[in-house]
Amino acid sequence: MLKILIFISSISLFMMGMWVFSSKRKHLLGMLLSLEFIMLVIYLMMLLYLVQGGLDLYFLMMFLVMMVCEGALGLSVLVSMIRTHGNDYFQSFNILQC
């Protein structure tokens, strides 16, 4: 019963993260925060699955490294976008601009 409750709560957290990601399309910072929340929920689900199965947790360390790299890359894109355009609105961002 507890496993089913944890599974349902993790799926609902994932769906809430996806909803926030799709509703905060205007600001890049809001999208990056929701992506990090989604990645944390995926990490939690993988942790629960690997611990329950008694498997090796080495993959979780690699996943955490990828999460940190993704966060650093997102922040660098955010900083460069704010430096060039002055804000993080997607409406003011033009791909064809140099």
Secondary structure, DSSP 8 states (H G I E B T S, - for coil): -HHHHHHHHHHHHHHHHHHHHHH--SBHHHHHHHHHHHHHHHHHHHHHHHHHHT--SHHHHHHHHHHHHHHHHHHHHHHHHHHHHSS-BSTT--TT--
